[in-house]
Amino acid sequence: MNMYDNENTVHKSFNDTYLSEDLLQAQWAEFTELKKVISEVYLRKGNPLSLLDIGIGSARIARHLNGIPEM
């Protein structure tokens, strides 16, 4: 079976308009925690980090992290 059963599912999966407020808040909380960990590692290493996003989606994490000095 395919990951997405039809084109409509794909469209709605990657469009924030169709995501519940709870899911959007959970995603933002997850992102905030990720930024904290990245900052901690950056401070320990003293060098910017590289991030490889191999997930399927809208590149939400990569878009939000772009331009952050720790990256």
CHARMM-style PDB file with segment names, atoms N, HN, CA, C and O in Angstrom:
ATOM      1  N   MET     1       0.844  -1.168   0.000  1.00  0.00      PROA
ATOM      2  CA  MET     1       0.000   0.000   0.000  1.00  0.00      PROA
ATOM      3  C   MET     1       0.897   1.241   0.000  1.00  0.00      PROA
ATOM      4  O   MET     1       1.945   1.261   0.645  1.00  0.00      PROA
ATOM      5  N   ASN     2       0.479   2.253  -0.717  1.00  0.00      PROA
ATOM      6  HN  ASN     2      -0.373   2.236  -1.241  1.00  0.00      PROA
ATOM      7  CA  ASN     2       1.223   3.505  -0.779  1.00  0.00      PROA
ATOM      8  C   ASN     2       1.068   4.281   0.519  1.00  0.00      PROA
ATOM      9  O   ASN     2       0.127   4.072   1.284  1.00  0.00      PROA
ATOM     10  N   MET     3       2.022   5.187   0.748  1.00  0.00      PROA
ATOM     11  HN  MET     3       2.787   5.357   0.126  1.00  0.00      PROA
ATOM     12  CA  MET     3       1.960   6.007   1.948  1.00  0.00      PROA
ATOM     13  C   MET     3       0.728   6.913   1.935  1.00  0.00      PROA
ATOM     14  O   MET     3       0.100   7.126   2.972  1.00  0.00      PROA
ATOM     15  N   TYR     4       0.389   7.440   0.773  1.00  0.00      PROA
ATOM     16  HN  TYR     4       0.900   7.268  -0.070  1.00  0.00      PROA
ATOM     17  CA  TYR     4      -0.789   8.287   0.613  1.00  0.00      PROA
ATOM     18  C   TYR     4      -1.707   7.612  -0.390  1.00  0.00      PROA
ATOM     19  O   TYR     4      -1.277   7.234  -1.480  1.00  0.00      PROA
ATOM     20  N   ASP     5      -2.961   7.463  -0.024  1.00  0.00      PROA
ATOM     21  HN  ASP     5      -3.310   7.770   0.862  1.00  0.00      PROA
ATOM     22  CA  ASP     5      -3.868   6.685  -0.854  1.00  0.00      PROA
ATOM     23  C   ASP     5      -4.403   7.418  -2.075  1.00  0.00      PROA
ATOM     24  O   ASP     5      -4.849   6.781  -3.029  1.00  0.00      PROA
ATOM     25  N   ASN     6      -4.365   8.760  -2.061  1.00  0.00      PROA
ATOM     26  HN  ASN     6      -4.002   9.278  -1.287  1.00  0.00      PROA
ATOM     27  CA  ASN     6      -4.816   9.493  -3.244  1.00  0.00      PROA
ATOM     28  C   ASN     6      -4.273  10.924  -3.208  1.00  0.00      PROA
ATOM     29  O   ASN     6      -3.702  11.354  -2.206  1.00  0.00      PROA
ATOM     30  N   GLU     7      -4.454  11.643  -4.292  1.00  0.00      PROA
ATOM     31  HN  GLU     7      -4.918  11.294  -5.106  1.00  0.00      PROA
ATOM     32  CA  GLU     7      -3.920  12.998  -4.415  1.00  0.00      PROA
ATOM     33  C   GLU     7      -4.519  13.950  -3.372  1.00  0.00      PROA
ATOM     34  O   GLU     7      -3.825  14.840  -2.882  1.00  0.00      PROA
ATOM     35  N   ASN     8      -5.776  13.773  -3.036  1.00  0.00      PROA
ATOM     36  HN  ASN     8      -6.340  13.050  -3.434  1.00  0.00      PROA
ATOM     37  CA  ASN     8      -6.423  14.619  -2.038  1.00  0.00      PROA
ATOM     38  C   ASN     8      -5.742  14.479  -0.673  1.00  0.00      PROA
ATOM     39  O   ASN     8      -5.562  15.471   0.032  1.00  0.00      PROA
ATOM     40  N   THR     9      -5.371  13.276  -0.305  1.00  0.00      PROA
ATOM     41  HN  THR     9      -5.517  12.469  -0.877  1.00  0.00      PROA
ATOM     42  CA  THR     9      -4.681  13.032   0.961  1.00  0.00      PROA
ATOM     43  C   THR     9      -3.337  13.755   0.969  1.00  0.00      PROA
ATOM     44  O   THR     9      -2.965  14.363   1.973  1.00  0.00      PROA
ATOM     45  N   VAL    10      -2.618  13.692  -0.128  1.00  0.00      PROA
ATOM     46  HN  VAL    10      -2.919  13.197  -0.943  1.00  0.00      PROA
ATOM     47  CA  VAL    10      -1.330  14.373  -0.230  1.00  0.00      PROA
ATOM     48  C   VAL    10      -1.526  15.879  -0.058  1.00  0.00      PROA
ATOM     49  O   VAL    10      -0.819  16.519   0.721  1.00  0.00      PROA
ATOM     50  N   HSD    11      -2.478  16.431  -0.780  1.00  0.00      PROA
ATOM     51  HN  HSD    11      -3.052  15.911  -1.412  1.00  0.00      PROA
ATOM     52  CA  HSD    11      -2.732  17.874  -0.719  1.00  0.00      PROA
ATOM     53  C   HSD    11      -3.061  18.312   0.709  1.00  0.00      PROA
ATOM     54  O   HSD    11      -2.521  19.312   1.181  1.00  0.00      PROA
ATOM     55  N   LYS    12      -3.910  17.605   1.383  1.00  0.00      PROA
ATOM     56  HN  LYS    12      -4.349  16.792   0.999  1.00  0.00      PROA
ATOM     57  CA  LYS    12      -4.322  17.992   2.728  1.00  0.00      PROA
ATOM     58  C   LYS    12      -3.238  17.733   3.769  1.00  0.00      PROA
ATOM     59  O   LYS    12      -3.185  18.420   4.789  1.00  0.00      PROA
ATOM     60  N   SER    13      -2.378  16.757   3.524  1.00  0.00      PROA
ATOM     61  HN  SER    13      -2.420  16.199   2.695  1.00  0.00      PROA
ATOM     62  CA  SER    13      -1.305  16.443   4.473  1.00  0.00      PROA
ATOM     63  C   SER    13      -0.263  17.544   4.541  1.00  0.00      PROA
ATOM     64  O   SER    13       0.356  17.740   5.586  1.00  0.00      PROA
ATOM     65  N   PHE    14      -0.060  18.260   3.455  1.00  0.00      PROA
ATOM     66  HN  PHE    14      -0.563  18.101   2.606  1.00  0.00      PROA
ATOM     67  CA  PHE    14       0.991  19.272   3.400  1.00  0.00      PROA
ATOM     68  C   PHE    14       0.448  20.698   3.378  1.00  0.00      PROA
ATOM     69  O   PHE    14       1.184  21.632   3.058  1.00  0.00      PROA
ATOM     70  N   ASN    15      -0.809  20.875   3.707  1.00  0.00      PROA
ATOM     71  HN  ASN    15      -1.406  20.116   3.967  1.00  0.00      PROA
ATOM     72  CA  ASN    15      -1.420  22.195   3.704  1.00  0.00      PROA
ATOM     73  C   ASN    15      -1.881  22.508   5.126  1.00  0.00      PROA
ATOM     74  O   ASN    15      -2.782  21.856   5.654  1.00  0.00      PROA
ATOM     75  N   ASP    16      -1.249  23.520   5.743  1.00  0.00      PROA
ATOM     76  HN  ASP    16      -0.518  24.050   5.315  1.00  0.00      PROA
ATOM     77  CA  ASP    16      -1.556  23.862   7.140  1.00  0.00      PROA
ATOM     78  C   ASP    16      -3.023  24.209   7.371  1.00  0.00      PROA
ATOM     79  O   ASP    16      -3.507  24.120   8.500  1.00  0.00      PROA
ATOM     80  N   THR    17      -3.724  24.595   6.337  1.00  0.00      PROA
ATOM     81  HN  THR    17      -3.331  24.667   5.421  1.00  0.00      PROA
ATOM     82  CA  THR    17      -5.139  24.936   6.457  1.00  0.00      PROA
ATOM     83  C   THR    17      -5.952  23.754   6.974  1.00  0.00      PROA
ATOM     84  O   THR    17      -6.957  23.942   7.660  1.00  0.00      PROA
ATOM     85  N   TYR    18      -5.521  22.539   6.646  1.00  0.00      PROA
ATOM     86  HN  TYR    18      -4.705  22.386   6.089  1.00  0.00      PROA
ATOM     87  CA  TYR    18      -6.269  21.339   7.014  1.00  0.00      PROA
ATOM     88  C   TYR    18      -5.784  20.700   8.323  1.00  0.00      PROA
ATOM     89  O   TYR    18      -6.329  19.684   8.752  1.00  0.00      PROA
ATOM     90  N   LEU    19      -4.766  21.289   8.954  1.00  0.00      PROA
ATOM     91  HN  LEU    19      -4.323  22.115   8.605  1.00  0.00      PROA
ATOM     92  CA  LEU    19      -4.248  20.718  10.191  1.00  0.00      PROA
ATOM     93  C   LEU    19      -4.978  21.315  11.384  1.00  0.00      PROA
ATOM     94  O   LEU    19      -5.291  22.506  11.396  1.00  0.00      PROA
ATOM     95  N   SER    20      -5.246  20.492  12.379  1.00  0.00      PROA
ATOM     96  HN  SER    20      -4.992  19.525  12.369  1.00  0.00      PROA
ATOM     97  CA  SER    20      -5.954  20.973  13.574  1.00  0.00      PROA
ATOM     98  C   SER    20      -5.050  21.901  14.380  1.00  0.00      PROA
ATOM     99  O   SER    20      -3.825  21.845  14.267  1.00  0.00      PROA
ATOM    100  N   GLU    21      -5.661  22.745  15.183  1.00  0.00      PROA
ATOM    101  HN  GLU    21      -6.656  22.791  15.274  1.00  0.00      PROA
ATOM    102  CA  GLU    21      -4.904  23.657  16.036  1.00  0.00      PROA
ATOM    103  C   GLU    21      -4.002  22.879  16.988  1.00  0.00      PROA
ATOM    104  O   GLU    21      -2.872  23.292  17.246  1.00  0.00      PROA
ATOM    105  N   ASP    22      -4.494  21.752  17.513  1.00  0.00      PROA
ATOM    106  HN  ASP    22      -5.413  21.416  17.304  1.00  0.00      PROA
ATOM    107  CA  ASP    22      -3.694  20.920  18.415  1.00  0.00      PROA
ATOM    108  C   ASP    22      -2.445  20.396  17.721  1.00  0.00      PROA
ATOM    109  O   ASP    22      -1.358  20.406  18.298  1.00  0.00      PROA
ATOM    110  N   LEU    23      -2.599  19.943  16.496  1.00  0.00      PROA
ATOM    111  HN  LEU    23      -3.482  19.935  16.027  1.00  0.00      PROA
ATOM    112  CA  LEU    23      -1.451  19.428  15.751  1.00  0.00      PROA
ATOM    113  C   LEU    23      -0.460  20.549  15.457  1.00  0.00      PROA
ATOM    114  O   LEU    23       0.746  20.348  15.598  1.00  0.00      PROA
ATOM    115  N   LEU    24      -0.934  21.711  15.057  1.00  0.00      PROA
ATOM    116  HN  LEU    24      -1.913  21.874  14.943  1.00  0.00      PROA
ATOM    117  CA  LEU    24      -0.042  22.836  14.794  1.00  0.00      PROA
ATOM    118  C   LEU    24       0.731  23.234  16.057  1.00  0.00      PROA
ATOM    119  O   LEU    24       1.925  23.526  15.990  1.00  0.00      PROA
ATOM    120  N   GLN    25       0.048  23.245  17.204  1.00  0.00      PROA
ATOM    121  HN  GLN    25      -0.922  23.008  17.258  1.00  0.00      PROA
ATOM    122  CA  GLN    25       0.723  23.575  18.464  1.00  0.00      PROA
ATOM    123  C   GLN    25       1.758  22.512  18.828  1.00  0.00      PROA
ATOM    124  O   GLN    25       2.842  22.839  19.310  1.00  0.00      PROA
ATOM    125  N   ALA    26       1.426  21.245  18.598  1.00  0.00      PROA
ATOM    126  HN  ALA    26       0.545  20.979  18.206  1.00  0.00      PROA
ATOM    127  CA  ALA    26       2.369  20.157  18.882  1.00  0.00      PROA
ATOM    128  C   ALA    26       3.596  20.266  17.984  1.00  0.00      PROA
ATOM    129  O   ALA    26       4.721  20.050  18.435  1.00  0.00      PROA
ATOM    130  N   GLN    27       3.380  20.599  16.718  1.00  0.00      PROA
ATOM    131  HN  GLN    27       2.466  20.774  16.352  1.00  0.00      PROA
ATOM    132  CA  GLN    27       4.511  20.756  15.798  1.00  0.00      PROA
ATOM    133  C   GLN    27       5.403  21.912  16.246  1.00  0.00      PROA
ATOM    134  O   GLN    27       6.628  21.802  16.200  1.00  0.00      PROA
ATOM    135  N   TRP    28       4.801  23.010  16.677  1.00  0.00      PROA
ATOM    136  HN  TRP    28       3.806  23.099  16.714  1.00  0.00      PROA
ATOM    137  CA  TRP    28       5.578  24.161  17.110  1.00  0.00      PROA
ATOM    138  C   TRP    28       6.357  23.840  18.387  1.00  0.00      PROA
ATOM    139  O   TRP    28       7.508  24.253  18.527  1.00  0.00      PROA
ATOM    140  N   ALA    29       5.746  23.114  19.308  1.00  0.00      PROA
ATOM    141  HN  ALA    29       4.811  22.779  19.193  1.00  0.00      PROA
ATOM    142  CA  ALA    29       6.431  22.709  20.541  1.00  0.00      PROA
ATOM    143  C   ALA    29       7.614  21.797  20.219  1.00  0.00      PROA
ATOM    144  O   ALA    29       8.688  21.932  20.805  1.00  0.00      PROA
ATOM    145  N   GLU    30       7.413  20.881  19.297  1.00  0.00      PROA
ATOM    146  HN  GLU    30       6.541  20.771  18.821  1.00  0.00      PROA
ATOM    147  CA  GLU    30       8.488  19.985  18.864  1.00  0.00      PROA
ATOM    148  C   GLU    30       9.634  20.796  18.251  1.00  0.00      PROA
ATOM    149  O   GLU    30      10.803  20.543  18.541  1.00  0.00      PROA
ATOM    150  N   PHE    31       9.299  21.749  17.419  1.00  0.00      PROA
ATOM    151  HN  PHE    31       8.349  21.955  17.183  1.00  0.00      PROA
ATOM    152  CA  PHE    31      10.297  22.586  16.784  1.00  0.00      PROA
ATOM    153  C   PHE    31      11.077  23.403  17.819  1.00  0.00      PROA
ATOM    154  O   PHE    31      12.296  23.537  17.712  1.00  0.00      PROA
ATOM    155  N   THR    32      10.383  23.944  18.812  1.00  0.00      PROA
ATOM    156  HN  THR    32       9.393  23.835  18.899  1.00  0.00      PROA
ATOM    157  CA  THR    32      11.028  24.725  19.867  1.00  0.00      PROA
ATOM    158  C   THR    32      12.041  23.873  20.623  1.00  0.00      PROA
ATOM    159  O   THR    32      13.146  24.330  20.915  1.00  0.00      PROA
ATOM    160  N   GLU    33      11.669  22.645  20.937  1.00  0.00      PROA
ATOM    161  HN  GLU    33      10.771  22.274  20.699  1.00  0.00      PROA
ATOM    162  CA  GLU    33      12.591  21.739  21.632  1.00  0.00      PROA
ATOM    163  C   GLU    33      13.790  21.397  20.755  1.00  0.00      PROA
ATOM    164  O   GLU    33      14.915  21.309  21.247  1.00  0.00      PROA
ATOM    165  N   LEU    34      13.557  21.206  19.477  1.00  0.00      PROA
ATOM    166  HN  LEU    34      12.643  21.277  19.077  1.00  0.00      PROA
ATOM    167  CA  LEU    34      14.647  20.920  18.548  1.00  0.00      PROA
ATOM    168  C   LEU    34      15.634  22.086  18.509  1.00  0.00      PROA
ATOM    169  O   LEU    34      16.846  21.873  18.510  1.00  0.00      PROA
ATOM    170  N   LYS    35      15.125  23.306  18.475  1.00  0.00      PROA
ATOM    171  HN  LYS    35      14.140  23.479  18.474  1.00  0.00      PROA
ATOM    172  CA  LYS    35      15.996  24.487  18.474  1.00  0.00      PROA
ATOM    173  C   LYS    35      16.842  24.543  19.747  1.00  0.00      PROA
ATOM    174  O   LYS    35      18.014  24.916  19.693  1.00  0.00      PROA
ATOM    175  N   LYS    36      16.260  24.176  20.891  1.00  0.00      PROA
ATOM    176  HN  LYS    36      15.308  23.873  20.935  1.00  0.00      PROA
ATOM    177  CA  LYS    36      17.012  24.171  22.145  1.00  0.00      PROA
ATOM    178  C   LYS    36      18.175  23.191  22.074  1.00  0.00      PROA
ATOM    179  O   LYS    36      19.295  23.522  22.462  1.00  0.00      PROA
ATOM    180  N   VAL    37      17.914  22.004  21.587  1.00  0.00      PROA
ATOM    181  HN  VAL    37      17.004  21.735  21.272  1.00  0.00      PROA
ATOM    182  CA  VAL    37      18.962  20.985  21.488  1.00  0.00      PROA
ATOM    183  C   VAL    37      20.048  21.426  20.509  1.00  0.00      PROA
ATOM    184  O   VAL    37      21.237  21.259  20.779  1.00  0.00      PROA
ATOM    185  N   ILE    38      19.641  21.986  19.383  1.00  0.00      PROA
ATOM    186  HN  ILE    38      18.675  22.123  19.164  1.00  0.00      PROA
ATOM    187  CA  ILE    38      20.616  22.468  18.402  1.00  0.00      PROA
ATOM    188  C   ILE    38      21.494  23.553  19.021  1.00  0.00      PROA
ATOM    189  O   ILE    38      22.706  23.561  18.807  1.00  0.00      PROA
ATOM    190  N   SER    39      20.902  24.462  19.780  1.00  0.00      PROA
ATOM    191  HN  SER    39      19.917  24.456  19.953  1.00  0.00      PROA
ATOM    192  CA  SER    39      21.669  25.522  20.430  1.00  0.00      PROA
ATOM    193  C   SER    39      22.655  24.957  21.437  1.00  0.00      PROA
ATOM    194  O   SER    39      23.795  25.418  21.513  1.00  0.00      PROA
ATOM    195  N   GLU    40      22.233  23.964  22.212  1.00  0.00      PROA
ATOM    196  HN  GLU    40      21.307  23.590  22.150  1.00  0.00      PROA
ATOM    197  CA  GLU    40      23.119  23.339  23.196  1.00  0.00      PROA
ATOM    198  C   GLU    40      24.308  22.669  22.519  1.00  0.00      PROA
ATOM    199  O   GLU    40      25.444  22.814  22.969  1.00  0.00      PROA
ATOM    200  N   VAL    41      24.052  21.944  21.449  1.00  0.00      PROA
ATOM    201  HN  VAL    41      23.129  21.826  21.083  1.00  0.00      PROA
ATOM    202  CA  VAL    41      25.133  21.267  20.720  1.00  0.00      PROA
ATOM    203  C   VAL    41      26.062  22.306  20.093  1.00  0.00      PROA
ATOM    204  O   VAL    41      27.282  22.146  20.113  1.00  0.00      PROA
ATOM    205  N   TYR    42      25.490  23.354  19.546  1.00  0.00      PROA
ATOM    206  HN  TYR    42      24.498  23.484  19.530  1.00  0.00      PROA
ATOM    207  CA  TYR    42      26.284  24.431  18.943  1.00  0.00      PROA
ATOM    208  C   TYR    42      27.228  25.042  19.976  1.00  0.00      PROA
ATOM    209  O   TYR    42      28.402  25.272  19.688  1.00  0.00      PROA
ATOM    210  N   LEU    43      26.715  25.303  21.178  1.00  0.00      PROA
ATOM    211  HN  LEU    43      25.761  25.116  21.412  1.00  0.00      PROA
ATOM    212  CA  LEU    43      27.548  25.894  22.225  1.00  0.00      PROA
ATOM    213  C   LEU    43      28.676  24.950  22.637  1.00  0.00      PROA
ATOM    214  O   LEU    43      29.789  25.401  22.911  1.00  0.00      PROA
ATOM    215  N   ARG    44      28.403  23.652  22.683  1.00  0.00      PROA
ATOM    216  HN  ARG    44      27.500  23.285  22.461  1.00  0.00      PROA
ATOM    217  CA  ARG    44      29.444  22.671  23.031  1.00  0.00      PROA
ATOM    218  C   ARG    44      30.495  22.554  21.939  1.00  0.00      PROA
ATOM    219  O   ARG    44      31.693  22.531  22.223  1.00  0.00      PROA
ATOM    220  N   LYS    45      30.046  22.480  20.684  1.00  0.00      PROA
ATOM    221  HN  LYS    45      29.073  22.499  20.454  1.00  0.00      PROA
ATOM    222  CA  LYS    45      30.965  22.305  19.556  1.00  0.00      PROA
ATOM    223  C   LYS    45      31.662  23.595  19.163  1.00  0.00      PROA
ATOM    224  O   LYS    45      32.835  23.584  18.790  1.00  0.00      PROA
ATOM    225  N   GLY    46      30.944  24.705  19.245  1.00  0.00      PROA
ATOM    226  HN  GLY    46      29.991  24.714  19.548  1.00  0.00      PROA
ATOM    227  CA  GLY    46      31.491  25.973  18.805  1.00  0.00      PROA
ATOM    228  C   GLY    46      31.445  26.154  17.294  1.00  0.00      PROA
ATOM    229  O   GLY    46      32.031  27.093  16.756  1.00  0.00      PROA
ATOM    230  N   ASN    47      30.750  25.258  16.618  1.00  0.00      PROA
ATOM    231  HN  ASN    47      30.273  24.495  17.056  1.00  0.00      PROA
ATOM    232  CA  ASN    47      30.612  25.324  15.160  1.00  0.00      PROA
ATOM    233  C   ASN    47      29.153  25.164  14.770  1.00  0.00      PROA
ATOM    234  O   ASN    47      28.390  24.500  15.472  1.00  0.00      PROA
ATOM    235  N   PRO    48      28.759  25.771  13.653  1.00  0.00      PROA
ATOM    236  CA  PRO    48      27.395  25.556  13.160  1.00  0.00      PROA
ATOM    237  C   PRO    48      27.147  24.080  12.833  1.00  0.00      PROA
ATOM    238  O   PRO    48      28.080  23.347  12.506  1.00  0.00      PROA
ATOM    239  N   LEU    49      25.903  23.659  12.923  1.00  0.00      PROA
ATOM    240  HN  LEU    49      25.146  24.256  13.189  1.00  0.00      PROA
ATOM    241  CA  LEU    49      25.527  22.280  12.644  1.00  0.00      PROA
ATOM    242  C   LEU    49      24.960  22.161  11.239  1.00  0.00      PROA
ATOM    243  O   LEU    49      24.417  23.114  10.681  1.00  0.00      PROA
ATOM    244  N   SER    50      25.102  20.974  10.690  1.00  0.00      PROA
ATOM    245  HN  SER    50      25.543  20.199  11.144  1.00  0.00      PROA
ATOM    246  CA  SER    50      24.456  20.659   9.415  1.00  0.00      PROA
ATOM    247  C   SER    50      23.239  19.809   9.711  1.00  0.00      PROA
ATOM    248  O   SER    50      23.274  18.950  10.592  1.00  0.00      PROA
ATOM    249  N   LEU    51      22.177  20.040   8.988  1.00  0.00      PROA
ATOM    250  HN  LEU    51      22.149  20.737   8.272  1.00  0.00      PROA
ATOM    251  CA  LEU    51      20.940  19.291   9.187  1.00  0.00      PROA
ATOM    252  C   LEU    51      20.530  18.666   7.866  1.00  0.00      PROA
ATOM    253  O   LEU    51      20.442  19.344   6.842  1.00  0.00      PROA
ATOM    254  N   LEU    52      20.286  17.383   7.902  1.00  0.00      PROA
ATOM    255  HN  LEU    52      20.358  16.832   8.734  1.00  0.00      PROA
ATOM    256  CA  LEU    52      19.783  16.675   6.733  1.00  0.00      PROA
ATOM    257  C   LEU    52      18.364  16.230   7.052  1.00  0.00      PROA
ATOM    258  O   LEU    52      18.155  15.388   7.925  1.00  0.00      PROA
ATOM    259  N   ASP    53      17.406  16.785   6.358  1.00  0.00      PROA
ATOM    260  HN  ASP    53      17.576  17.469   5.648  1.00  0.00      PROA
ATOM    261  CA  ASP    53      15.998  16.443   6.556  1.00  0.00      PROA
ATOM    262  C   ASP    53      15.608  15.447   5.471  1.00  0.00      PROA
ATOM    263  O   ASP    53      15.439  15.818   4.309  1.00  0.00      PROA
ATOM    264  N   ILE    54      15.465  14.181   5.855  1.00  0.00      PROA
ATOM    265  HN  ILE    54      15.602  13.879   6.798  1.00  0.00      PROA
ATOM    266  CA  ILE    54      15.122  13.165   4.863  1.00  0.00      PROA
ATOM    267  C   ILE    54      13.648  12.792   4.909  1.00  0.00      PROA
ATOM    268  O   ILE    54      13.216  11.853   4.241  1.00  0.00      PROA
ATOM    269  N   GLY    55      12.890  13.523   5.688  1.00  0.00      PROA
ATOM    270  HN  GLY    55      13.241  14.287   6.230  1.00  0.00      PROA
ATOM    271  CA  GLY    55      11.465  13.234   5.803  1.00  0.00      PROA
ATOM    272  C   GLY    55      10.691  13.669   4.573  1.00  0.00      PROA
ATOM    273  O   GLY    55      11.168  14.452   3.752  1.00  0.00      PROA
ATOM    274  N   ILE    56       9.518  13.152   4.475  1.00  0.00      PROA
ATOM    275  HN  ILE    56       9.131  12.516   5.142  1.00  0.00      PROA
ATOM    276  CA  ILE    56       8.610  13.543   3.404  1.00  0.00      PROA
ATOM    277  C   ILE    56       7.693  14.600   3.991  1.00  0.00      PROA
ATOM    278  O   ILE    56       7.135  14.412   5.072  1.00  0.00      PROA
ATOM    279  N   GLY    57       7.540  15.680   3.304  1.00  0.00      PROA
ATOM    280  HN  GLY    57       7.993  15.833   2.426  1.00  0.00      PROA
ATOM    281  CA  GLY    57       6.669  16.713   3.835  1.00  0.00      PROA
ATOM    282  C   GLY    57       6.910  18.049   3.182  1.00  0.00      PROA
ATOM    283  O   GLY    57       7.334  18.134   2.030  1.00  0.00      PROA
ATOM    284  N   SER    58       6.632  19.086   3.936  1.00  0.00      PROA
ATOM    285  HN  SER    58       6.287  19.017   4.872  1.00  0.00      PROA
ATOM    286  CA  SER    58       6.682  20.441   3.399  1.00  0.00      PROA
ATOM    287  C   SER    58       7.990  21.151   3.734  1.00  0.00      PROA
ATOM    288  O   SER    58       8.105  22.359   3.526  1.00  0.00      PROA
ATOM    289  N   ALA    59       8.971  20.422   4.247  1.00  0.00      PROA
ATOM    290  HN  ALA    59       8.878  19.441   4.416  1.00  0.00      PROA
ATOM    291  CA  ALA    59      10.262  20.995   4.657  1.00  0.00      PROA
ATOM    292  C   ALA    59      10.065  22.047   5.746  1.00  0.00      PROA
ATOM    293  O   ALA    59      10.804  23.030   5.809  1.00  0.00      PROA
ATOM    294  N   ARG    60       9.083  21.841   6.587  1.00  0.00      PROA
ATOM    295  HN  ARG    60       8.483  21.043   6.537  1.00  0.00      PROA
ATOM    296  CA  ARG    60       8.734  22.792   7.647  1.00  0.00      PROA
ATOM    297  C   ARG    60       9.918  23.085   8.560  1.00  0.00      PROA
ATOM    298  O   ARG    60      10.204  24.248   8.846  1.00  0.00      PROA
ATOM    299  N   ILE    61      10.604  22.056   9.015  1.00  0.00      PROA
ATOM    300  HN  ILE    61      10.372  21.112   8.783  1.00  0.00      PROA
ATOM    301  CA  ILE    61      11.730  22.243   9.931  1.00  0.00      PROA
ATOM    302  C   ILE    61      12.865  22.977   9.229  1.00  0.00      PROA
ATOM    303  O   ILE    61      13.406  23.946   9.762  1.00  0.00      PROA
ATOM    304  N   ALA    62      13.216  22.527   8.066  1.00  0.00      PROA
ATOM    305  HN  ALA    62      12.777  21.739   7.633  1.00  0.00      PROA
ATOM    306  CA  ALA    62      14.313  23.179   7.334  1.00  0.00      PROA
ATOM    307  C   ALA    62      13.998  24.642   7.026  1.00  0.00      PROA
ATOM    308  O   ALA    62      14.881  25.495   7.116  1.00  0.00      PROA
ATOM    309  N   ARG    63      12.772  24.935   6.671  1.00  0.00      PROA
ATOM    310  HN  ARG    63      12.054  24.242   6.598  1.00  0.00      PROA
ATOM    311  CA  ARG    63      12.380  26.327   6.388  1.00  0.00      PROA
ATOM    312  C   ARG    63      12.540  27.204   7.626  1.00  0.00      PROA
ATOM    313  O   ARG    63      13.029  28.329   7.527  1.00  0.00      PROA
ATOM    314  N   HSD    64      12.133  26.698   8.791  1.00  0.00      PROA
ATOM    315  HN  HSD    64      11.736  25.784   8.871  1.00  0.00      PROA
ATOM    316  CA  HSD    64      12.201  27.496  10.013  1.00  0.00      PROA
ATOM    317  C   HSD    64      13.625  27.632  10.544  1.00  0.00      PROA
ATOM    318  O   HSD    64      13.955  28.624  11.193  1.00  0.00      PROA
ATOM    319  N   LEU    65      14.469  26.635  10.270  1.00  0.00      PROA
ATOM    320  HN  LEU    65      14.201  25.829   9.743  1.00  0.00      PROA
ATOM    321  CA  LEU    65      15.847  26.689  10.771  1.00  0.00      PROA
ATOM    322  C   LEU    65      16.770  27.479   9.847  1.00  0.00      PROA
ATOM    323  O   LEU    65      17.851  27.902  10.258  1.00  0.00      PROA
ATOM    324  N   ASN    66      16.355  27.672   8.629  1.00  0.00      PROA
ATOM    325  HN  ASN    66      15.478  27.328   8.295  1.00  0.00      PROA
ATOM    326  CA  ASN    66      17.181  28.407   7.670  1.00  0.00      PROA
ATOM    327  C   ASN    66      17.445  29.821   8.196  1.00  0.00      PROA
ATOM    328  O   ASN    66      16.516  30.537   8.569  1.00  0.00      PROA
ATOM    329  N   GLY    67      18.701  30.206   8.222  1.00  0.00      PROA
ATOM    330  HN  GLY    67      19.456  29.624   7.919  1.00  0.00      PROA
ATOM    331  CA  GLY    67      19.048  31.555   8.666  1.00  0.00      PROA
ATOM    332  C   GLY    67      19.392  31.649  10.138  1.00  0.00      PROA
ATOM    333  O   GLY    67      19.783  32.722  10.598  1.00  0.00      PROA
ATOM    334  N   ILE    68      19.265  30.576  10.894  1.00  0.00      PROA
ATOM    335  HN  ILE    68      18.947  29.704  10.521  1.00  0.00      PROA
ATOM    336  CA  ILE    68      19.631  30.585  12.305  1.00  0.00      PROA
ATOM    337  C   ILE    68      21.150  30.391  12.389  1.00  0.00      PROA
ATOM    338  O   ILE    68      21.680  29.465  11.774  1.00  0.00      PROA
ATOM    339  N   PRO    69      21.854  31.237  13.129  1.00  0.00      PROA
ATOM    340  CA  PRO    69      23.323  31.192  13.158  1.00  0.00      PROA
ATOM    341  C   PRO    69      23.900  29.831  13.563  1.00  0.00      PROA
ATOM    342  O   PRO    69      24.997  29.473  13.133  1.00  0.00      PROA
ATOM    343  N   GLU    70      23.171  29.076  14.382  1.00  0.00      PROA
ATOM    344  HN  GLU    70      22.280  29.367  14.731  1.00  0.00      PROA
ATOM    345  CA  GLU    70      23.683  27.784  14.850  1.00  0.00      PROA
ATOM    346  C   GLU    70      23.697  26.721  13.756  1.00  0.00      PROA
ATOM    347  O   GLU    70      24.274  25.647  13.924  1.00  0.00      PROA
ATOM    348  N   MET    71      23.057  27.036  12.640  1.00  0.00      PROA
ATOM    349  HN  MET    71      22.588  27.909  12.504  1.00  0.00      PROA
ATOM    350  CA  MET    71      22.942  26.052  11.549  1.00  0.00      PROA
ATOM    351  C   MET    71      23.928  26.354  10.453  1.00  0.00      PROA
ATOM    352  OT1 MET    71      23.979  25.637   9.454  1.00  0.00      PROA
TER     353      MET     71
END
